[in-house]
């Protein structure tokens, strides 16, 4: 079996296929764009996957940091600014990952809306005349 990541020829899509691309992009940013033949799907998918990995690693790091510092955080004598600074340093990678994922998702959403608009335009010319 030969697998290729090359895009096929860009062709007019039906509204049903465009909606399929839209929902695919909502679940997995970039992949619906690739199905529609848009080259923008590659960076969207990369942003989504990198954001997901960075977010997961950041959350794992934050959990281990919290497990190691839980007693210090619950100490009433501890400085809250120092605690918040340390918490931010532990959580910043998780926040960055979420931001990357969100950026890929928003880009895919904009592309999906363009795909829907293009499909509606391509089918509007094929409407038969109204019978009286």
C-alpha positions in Angstrom: 0.0 0.0 0.0 1.4 3.4 -1.0 0.5 6.4 1.1 0.9 9.9 -0.3 0.5 13.3 1.3 0.3 15.1 -2.0 -2.9 17.0 -2.7 -5.1 15.9 -5.5 -6.5 18.3 -8.1 -8.7 21.0 -6.7 -12.3 20.4 -7.8 -15.6 21.9 -7.1 -17.2 20.4 -4.0 -20.8 19.6 -3.3 -22.3 21.2 -0.2 -22.5 17.9 1.5 -18.8 17.3 1.0 -18.0 20.9 2.1 -20.0 20.3 5.3 -18.0 17.1 5.8 -14.8 19.1 5.4 -16.1 21.7 7.9 -16.9 19.1 10.6 -13.6 17.3 10.0 -11.8 20.7 10.5 -13.7 21.2 13.8 -12.5 17.9 15.1 -9.0 17.7 13.5 -7.9 21.1 12.2 -6.2 20.9 8.8 -7.5 17.5 7.7 -10.8 18.8 6.3 -8.8 21.5 4.4 -6.7 18.8 2.9 -9.7 16.8 1.8 -11.0 19.9 0.1 -7.7 20.3 -1.7 -6.4 23.3 0.2 -2.7 23.5 0.7 -3.3 25.5 3.9 -4.3 22.2 5.5 -0.7 21.2 6.0 0.4 24.1 8.3 -3.0 23.9 10.1 -2.5 20.2 10.9 1.1 20.9 11.9 0.0 23.7 14.3 -2.7 21.4 15.7 -0.3 18.5 16.3 2.6 20.6 17.7 0.1 22.4 20.0 -1.3 19.2 21.2 2.1 17.7 22.0 3.4 20.8 23.7 0.2 21.1 25.7 0.3 17.5 26.9 3.9 17.8 27.8 3.3 21.1 29.6 0.4 19.7 31.6 2.5 16.6 32.6 5.2 19.0 33.7 2.7 21.1 35.6 1.3 18.1 37.4 4.7 16.9 38.5 5.5 20.4 39.7 2.3 20.6 41.6 2.9 17.2 43.2 6.3 18.4 44.4 5.1 21.8 45.6 1.6 21.1 47.0 2.7 21.5 50.6 4.4 24.8 49.9 1.4 26.2 48.0 -1.0 25.4 50.9 1.3 27.1 53.4 -0.5 30.2 54.8 2.9 32.0 55.4 4.1 31.6 51.8 4.3 34.7 49.6 1.4 34.6 47.0 3.4 36.5 44.4 6.2 33.9 44.5 3.6 31.1 44.3 1.9 32.6 41.3 5.2 33.2 39.6 6.3 29.6 40.2 2.9 28.4 39.0 3.2 30.5 35.8 6.6 29.1 35.1 5.2 25.6 35.5 2.1 26.2 33.4 3.5 28.4 30.5 4.2 25.5 28.2 0.7 24.1 28.6 -0.7 27.6 27.8 1.6 27.9 24.8 0.4 24.5 23.5 -3.2 25.5 23.9 -2.5 28.8 22.0 -0.9 26.9 19.1 -3.8 24.5 18.9 -6.3 27.3 19.1 -4.5 29.2 16.3 -4.6 26.1 14.1 -8.2 25.6 14.9 -9.2 29.2 14.1 -7.3 29.1 10.8 -9.0 25.8 9.9 -12.4 27.4 10.9 -11.8 30.3 8.5 -10.7 28.0 5.7 -13.8 25.8 6.4 -16.1 28.8 6.0 -14.4 29.7 2.8 -14.9 26.1 1.6 -18.6 26.3 2.4 -19.0 29.6 0.6 -17.2 28.2 -2.5 -19.4 25.1 -2.5 -22.5 27.2 -2.3 -21.3 29.4 -5.1 -20.5 26.4 -7.3 -23.9 24.8 -6.8 -25.9 28.1 -7.2 -25.2 28.0 -11.0 -26.6 24.5 -11.3 -30.1 25.3 -10.0 -32.8 24.4 -12.6 -35.4 27.1 -13.4 -38.5 27.3 -11.4 -41.6 25.6 -12.9 -44.9 27.5 -12.7 
